[in-house]
Amino acid sequence: MHDSPYIFDITTENFEQIVINGSHQVPVLVDFWATWCQPCQILMPTLAQLANEYGGKFILAKVNTEEQQAVAAEFGIRSIPTVKLFKGGAEIDEFAGALPESEIRAFLDKHLPRESDNVVLAAEQMMEAGDIEGALELLGPAQAADPGNTRILRAMAQAHATLGNYDAANFALDALPPEEQASPEVGILRGQMYFADLAPKAEEVPALQERLAQNDNDSEALYKVALAAILAQDLEAGIDLLLKLMATDRSYGDDAARLALLKLFDMLGENPLAAQARRRMFNLLH
């Protein structure tokens, strides 16, 4: 038993209630430890201090792996201390070892709700309604007040990108931690901006399509119509046109078709469409 209302000892009997069901209410940090483990003894007071300091924003659940071997085995615990975070009934993140307090705070702050999240939600609703400028007016002060909330930066980047302010959008994305910059969501946004910057204006597309209908080897029309298709999320059409341009005029725009495809592959990540297009490009090159 613990004096704190935010710290619980876990057994096979209460694991479901406290960790799985409880994580639907607030995140639950599960600390797998043992009495003989010196790093565990170092880590434990820090976790307890943070649980009390955060005042219920998360629950600390302690699993003594010597006494609760079934729970430890269920999660494949091979070394301790291991700390897992549960949210919404599922494990979403973990760390191992006796991290310093600053790193544990950073770990928690990635997942715990913040007051500024409400501002982000309001800004996202404004963007959906088309009020991009209004969303930015909300997000600016929120970012100044809570610079550690990366959701604000992502929302600002999306708003700036929607307005065509690509330098400002990339500046916001560049301020994200490296692991978030590598996320699929950021890759997609960067890709969208790349193609939006190169693509023809909407009113120019019909004339380009007409040129292509008259001459399907018109390199400029192939390239620009491909970019317009990608921007309109007609990815298969865009890929087909770029591959055709590679086959008919590889030198166009200093290999512009291949470079655009590579950018698109980065943007699509693990999308099966990208894997298929990579194979087709490989066959063209070899």
N, C-alpha and C positions, 0 to 999 in steps of 0.2 A: 504494500500500500504506500501511497505517496500523499504528502500534505497538499501538493499542487492539484488543482482540478484539471490540469492540462497534461498530466503524465500518468500512464497506466502500465502495469505489468501485464504482459500478454501470455495467454495459455492457449492450448488447442480449443478450449471451451469458449473463450471470449474473443478469439481472433476475428471471426466473422462479424460479430456485432461491432467491435471497436474499430477495426481496421477497414474492412470492406464496406459495411453499412455506414460507419462513421465518416468515411471519406467522401460520401455523397453530401455531407454537411460542410465539413472543413477538411483541408488536406491533412493526412496522417503521415508522420515521419516515423518509420519503424527502424529501431536501432537493434541490430543483432550483435550480442556481446557475450562475454564469459568472464567469470571471476578471475581466472588466471591470466587474462589478456591485459597487459600493461597499457597498450594504446587505447583499449576500451575504457580503462579507468581515467585516462586523460581526457577522452572525448566526452564521456558521460556528463560531467558537470557543466560543460559548455552547452550541450544540447538542452539540459534541464534549465539553465539560465535563460536561454533563448526562448524556450517554451513559455516560461513565465513572463519574460519581457514582452513577447508578442501578444500575450494576453488572450489566447484563444483563437488566434488566426491560424494556428495549426495545433494538432495533438501529437504528443510524443508517446510512442508505443514501444516499450522495451521488451525484447525477446532474449531471455537467458538461454543460449544455445545448448548449454549442458542439461538444463531441466526441460527444455522444449525442443527436443531433437526432431520431432515430427514436423514442427513448423519450419525449422531451419532446413530440413531436408526438402520440404515442399518447394522452397525457393532456391534450392541449389547453393546454399551458403557454403563456400569453400574456405574463405578467410574472413577474419573479423579484426576490427569492426567493419561491418557492412551496413550501410544506411540506405533504405529504400523509401521513396515518397509515393504515397497512394493518393489518388484523386479521382472522384467519380467512380469508385469501385475497382479501379485498376492501378497497377504500378506504372508510373510515368517517368521516373528518373531514379538515379541512385549515385552514391559515391562510396569509396572505400578508404579506410585509414582515418587517422586522427587529424583531420584538416584543421587549419587555424580558424578562429572565429570569423574572420573577415570573409574567408572563402565559403564558410557555411551560410553566412548571411546572404552572400551573392547567390548561392544555390537556392535558398529559400525564396529570395525576392523574385526569382524568375517565375515562380509558380503561385505565390500567394497573392490574393486580391489586394489592390491598392485603391485609395480614394480616387486617384487620377484615372483609373480604369473607367469610371462613370463618365468622365469627360470624353474619353476615347469613344465610348459607346454612343454618346450624343453626337460626336463629330461624324462618326460613321453613318449614323442615321441621316444627318444633314447632307452628307455626300450622296447617299442613295436618293435623296430628294432633289439633288442637283445644286445644292447651295455649297459649293466648294470653298468660296471665299469665307463664308460664315464658319465653316468647319475649321479653316486655318486660324481664324480669329479666336476660336476656342482652344485650339491645340497649342498655340504659341505660349500663352501664359502657363498652361499646364506643364509644358516641357521645361520651362524655367523653374517652376516650383518642384517638379519631380523629374530631374534629368536622368535618373536611373531607370525610368519606365520605358522600355524599348518599344512597347506597343504604341506610344505616342510618336516615336520616330517613324515607325512603319506607316502609321496613319498619315503623318505629314508628307512622307514620300509619295504615298498614293495620291494625296490631294494635289501636290505640286505636279506630279506626272499627268494627272487628269487635265490640269490647266496648261500643260505643255512647258512647264518650267523644269526642264530636265536637269539643269545644273543644280537647282535647289533640291530636287528629288534625290539625285545621286549624293549630294552632300549629306542629306539625312540618312541615307542607307550606309554611307561610309562611316557614320558615327556609331553604327550598331556593332556589338561585339563580333569577333571573327566567326564564332560558331553560328550566329544568326545570319551573317552575310552569306554563309554557305547554304542557307536553307532554300528549299525549292520555291517558297513564296517570293523571296527576294530575287532569286534567279529569274523567275517569271516576270516580275516587275521590271527588272533591268532589261530583259529581252524585249518586252513591250515597248520600252522607251527607245531602245536601239532601232527597232523597226519603224516606230512612229516618226523618228527623226529622219529616216531615209525615204519613207514611203511618199508617193505622190499625194497631192491634195485630192480630196474625194471628188471634186468636180473635174479633175483631170483623168480619172480612171476610165470613163466611157470611151473617150477618144483613144486612149492607149489600148483598150480592148478591141476597138475597131481596127486599129493598126495591126494588132495581132491576128485578127480574123483574116485580114488581107495578106499578111505575110507572117507565117508562124515561126519564122527564123529571125524576126526583128529583135535583136538582142536587147535594145533599150526597153522595148515594150515588154518582152519576156521578164526582164528583171523587175521593172516597176509594177507590173501587174502581179507578179509573185509577192512582192512586198505588201501590196494592198490586200492580197488574199490572206496573208499571214496576220496582218493587222485586224482583219475582219474575222479572225479565228477559223478561216477555211484553210487549215494547215495542210491537208492532203493536196489541195490544188496548188498551194504555194510551193510545196516540196517538189511536185511534178514539174512545175515551170522552172524552178532553179536547176533541177537535174537536167532538164532539156537544154537550158542555157549552157550548163557545163559541157554537155555533149556536142553542142553546135558551135560554141564560141567561148572556149575556156579562158581566153585572154581578156574578155570583156571586163572593163573596170578593174584591171589588175586582179583577176580571179575573184570578182565580187560574188559570183554565185556560190562558190565553195565557202567563202568567208561567211556569207549569210547563213548557209546551211549549218556550219559549225556553231554559229551563234544560236541558231534555232535548237540545235541538239542540247546545248548548255541550258537553254530555257526550258526544254521539255523534260530534262532529267531522265528518269526511268520509264517514261512513257513508251509503250511498245512501238508507237509510230516512229519515234526517234531511232530505235534499234533497226527497224525495217529500212528506214531511209539511209542509215549509216551503211548497211549492206549494199544498197543500190549505188551509193556514192563510191564505195570501195571497188565495186565491179567496174564502174566508169574509169576510175583512176588506174586500175590494173588490168 
